[in-house]
Amino acid sequence: MISEKIRWKSGKHMTVQKRGEVVYLTFPSLENKEGFLHGFSTRLGGVSQGCLSSMNISRSFGEPEENVRENLRRLADAIGFSPENIVLSHQTHTTNIRVVTEKDRGCGYDRPRDYTDVDGLITNVPGLVLTTSYADCVPLFLVDPVHRAVGLSHSGWRGTVRKIGLRTVREMTENYGTDPGDIIAAIGPSICQDCYEVSGDVIREVENAFPERLHELLFYKKENGKYQLNLWEAARQVFLEAGIPEENISLPGICTCCNPDLLFSHRATGGKRGNLAAFLGIRDQE
């Protein structure tokens, strides 16, 4: 069993799904919300080779276009949507949020993106599937079941200290009338505190972004002068600041760096890796 080989950090927070050879992860809290779909890919079940094997969804590592499209097609088929509905981000560690509309359908899959520097996506259009990519950074899933809207954002340490999670919530409120108290949120598979060593320069940014009362929760200093940073807790605190109820926030419990055979990790491989994908969408109503 694949789930038995996973190094869970604090209990089992996600569910391992397998459709044919494709393995992906889901959150029980989001699965229970009728009318939405989501998933987070693993590196299993694709056609990529070498250090990209086998389910790489990025074109940034010299992967042939046909391999990326086939991997995305397989993931879409497993999760239950058409790959032509994908809308892919263009991540550069910004806090830019794109309001995704019908004209964006297929961007990044079967036609070029006409936008750049987009780390967050929101939509209320049924059928569109927001897609972001990862290899240690934090995926932020946001579902508004009342107004039937979703948001999906990429949050590395830069996005975390600049609070892209808060900005995504505010964009959903402004565009769709979302009440943060209604949001079901999830923090996706990413690097855990035990694996994430950072420099003092990064920690100074964290100290400036978060109140002192939270610093003990977010990082600690080691004898070598470096720090261990807890991106999961930082993302949770950003969600709480945005007004999302604590009981509506799910943590991943699974670290990309601790599970290099299942998930791509930049830290674990020294950059010799592919990218994972997060998917989130609103199902078409019949």
N, C-alpha and C positions, 0 to 999 in steps of 0.2 A: 504494500500500500504506500502510495506517494506521501500521504499525510503523516504516516508514521516515521518517515525519514526527515521531515521538516524540523528544524530547530526553532520551536516556538519560544518566544521570550517570556510571555506571562499568560499562559493559558492559550486556548485555541480560539482566536477571534474571527477567523475567516474560514470559509468552506472551500475545499478543493473540489473542482468540477472537472470531469473528463468526458469529452465527446470524441470518439474515435481515438486518434493519437494526440489530439489537442488537449492540453491541460491548462486551466485557468482558475482564478480565485474570485470569490464573491463574498460580500458582506451579508450576513443574515438580516441585519436591520434594513438594508436596501432591497433585498429579495422580497421582504414582506410588504413592500409598497407596490400595490397593483398599478399597472400602467407605465412602469418604468423598466429599463433594462440597464445592466451594467456588468462590468467584468474587468479583471486585471490579468494580463497575459503572464505566462511563464516562458522559459526558453525551450519548452518541449512541444513537439508536434509540427515543426515547420520544415522548410527546405534549405535553410542556410547552412553553410559549411564552415569548418575550422572554428576560430574563436567566436564566430557569430552564430554558431549552431545552437538550436536550429530554427528558433522562432524570432529572428531579428526583424524589427519593423522600421528600421532607420536606413535612409539612403546615404548617410554621412560617413559610412565606413567602407565605401567601395562596393557595397552590395549591389548586384545586378537589379535593375528595376523590376524585372519579371519575378524575382525572388521575393522582393518586398510586397508586391501586389498579391502574390500567391499566399504569403503568410497572413496578410490582412484578410484575404478572402477566407482562409481557413478559420481564422479567429471569428470573423463575422458569422460564418456558418455555424460554428460551435455555440456562440452566444445567442444567436437567433435574430440576425438582421442582415440587410443587404449591404455589401461593401460600398456600393455606389452612394450610400447615405452618409458615409464618413465625412467629417470635417476635422482636419488635422491642424494642430497648433503650429506656430513657428517660434520655438522657444529660444530666448536669449537672456534669461534671468531678469526679465523686466517685471513690472506689475501691470502691464497693459492687458486689458480685458476686451475681447471682441464680442459684440452682440451678433450672434450667428442667426442668419435668416435663410430663407429658401434659396437665394442666389448663391449661397456658399456650399450647397450640396455637392459632394464629391471632391471638394478641394483637398488636395494632398493624396487622393487615391487615384482617380482617373483623369484629373485635370489639375493644372498648376494652381498653387495658392496665389492670389493677387494681393496678399498682405504679408507683412513681416513683423518681427518683434512682438509676438503675441504669446503670452504664457498662460492666459486664462480665457475660457470660452463660456458663454452663457447662451441659452436658447429657451424658447417656449414653443418651438415648431415641432410637432409630432413627426417622427420618422427620422429626423436628423440625429446622428450619433457623434457626439463630441469625443475627440480622441487626442490624448496627450502622451508624451513619451518620457521614459525614465531609465536610470541605472544607478540609483541611490537617492536621488531627490524625492521629495514628498508629494504624492498625488492627493489632491483635496477634492472630494466628491461632495456635492451639495444638491439635495432634492427638496423642492417645495411642492408637496402633494396637494396643497390648497389651490395654488394658481397654476399648477402643472408646468413648472419651470425647473431647469437644472443648470448647474454650473460645475465646471471641471477645471482645476488650476494646478499648475506646476510650481512647486515651492521648494527651491533649494535654500541654502542659508541666506542668500541675498533676498529672495522673495519672502522668506520668513521674517526677517528683520524689517522689511518694508511692508509687511502685513498684506500680502496678496490675498490671503483668505478673507480678511476684513473688507478689502476692496471688492472682491467678488460678490460678497453678500450685499454690499451697498449698491453695486450695479444691478443685482437682481431686484432689489427693492425699488430702485429708480425706474427700471424698465418694465417690471412685471407686477409691482405692488407687493412683493414678497415680505412677509413678516418674519424676522429672524427666529422668532419663537416657534414657528411652524417647520423650520428646516430640519431635515434629517441629514446629518453630516458624517463623513467617514474619512479617516486619515489612512492612506493606502500604504502598501509595502514599500519600504525605504530603509535607509541605514539607521541602525539603532545607536543609542548613546555609547554602548560598550565599544562600538567599532568606529565611532566618528571623532577622531582626534583633530583638533583645530588649533590655530595659532592665537596669540593674544590679540592680534588685529581684529579677528573675527569676533572674539568675545567682547571687545570694546563696542562693536556695533550692536551686539546683543544687549549689553548693559544699557546702551542709549535707547534701545527700542522697548525694553520691558522694565517695569518698576523693580526696585531693589528687593522687595519682598519675594519676588519670583526667582531671583538669581540662583538660589540654592537648589531650586527644582530644575533649572535649565542647564547648569554646567558645574563642573568642579575642576580644580587645578591639580595637575600631577607633579611628581617630583622632577620631571624633565622640563618643566616650565610650560608644557602644552596643556590643553584643556580637552575634556570630553563633553560634547554638546548634545543635548537631548532635543532633536528636531521634532519628535513626536509630541512632547510636552509643550514645546513652543507653539506648534501648530494648534494644539488643543487650547492653549491660552488665547491665541488670536481668535479662534472660533467663539470662545466665551466672551471676549471683548466685543465681538460682533453681535452678541445677544442670543446666540444659540444655546438652548438649555443643555446643561451638562449631560443629562440622561439621553440626549439626542445625538451624542458624539461617540462614534466607534473608533477604537484604535486598531492598528493592524495586527500586532503581536507577532509579526514575521519580518525579519531583517533581510534585506537584499544581500548584504555582505556576509552574513552568517550562513547563507544558503546558496553558494555560487553554482551548485549543480542544477538548481531549480530556477534561479533568478539571475539576471545580469547585474553585476556590480562593478562600478568604475574603480572603487577602492580595492576590492578583492583581486582584480585582474590587472591593475596598473594601467587601465585604459584599453586593454585588449578585449573588447566586448561589443555586444550589440545593444539594442534598446528594447525595453519592455513597453507595453502600451496599456493605458487606462481608457475604458470606454464608458460613456454614460449617455443615455438618451430617453426620450419619451415615446412610448409605443403608440402607433397609429390606433385610433379608436375605430372599431368596425361599426 
